Amino acid sequence: MDIFETIHTRRSIMQFTSRATGREEIERLLATAVLGPNHRMTQPWRFYVLGPKARRAYGEAVGARKARRFEDPEVARAVAEKVAAAEAAMPATIAVSMTLHENPETREEDYAATMMGVQNLLLAATAMGLGTHLKTGAVMADPRARAAVGVPEGERIVAIIQLGEPAAAGEAKARRPASEVTTWVP
């Protein structure tokens, strides 16, 4: 599969088979992530490969956040448990964090570099026949989520990547063509 086909076929996978993702596969993907462009070579990325207990603990943190949307305590408990069980059942989960440089400009560059490393990982997974689901958002700063992942002070979680053999891949979502968002400046 060439790079253009890989980019065009990458999808966010919502369901995975039960096949475990092997350590060698994960190590190969992480090796591609650290090859992302990195201004000043700060190499800010950090990776946390979550085992079953950590995936469950992370799921409990996410589930607790989702459960707050429901007034009925029984419904909230059921939602929290469902989310925790789903996270625990993932074939593999990788938390990606970045070190927090004291210089705001470098910190911004480091965020971009870390996300470029994430994109390398996502594309490499697609090329290997694996599926991914990238998650970001406020839960990354949640103290329970940070504790589940084991991220120390001085680091920021920027993404959670669920990884495994896809059970099914959805259709591509419509996107605006590049021509609609491109200005050729003379």
Secondary structure by P-SEA (a helix, b strand, c coil): ccaaaaaaacccccccccccccaaaaaaaaaaaaccccccccccbbbbbccaaaaaaaaaaaaaaaacccccaaaaaaaaaaaaaaaaaccbbbbbbbbbbccaaaaaaaaaaaaaaaaaaaaaaaaacbbbbbbbccccccaaaaaaacccccccccbbbbbccccccccccccccccccccccc
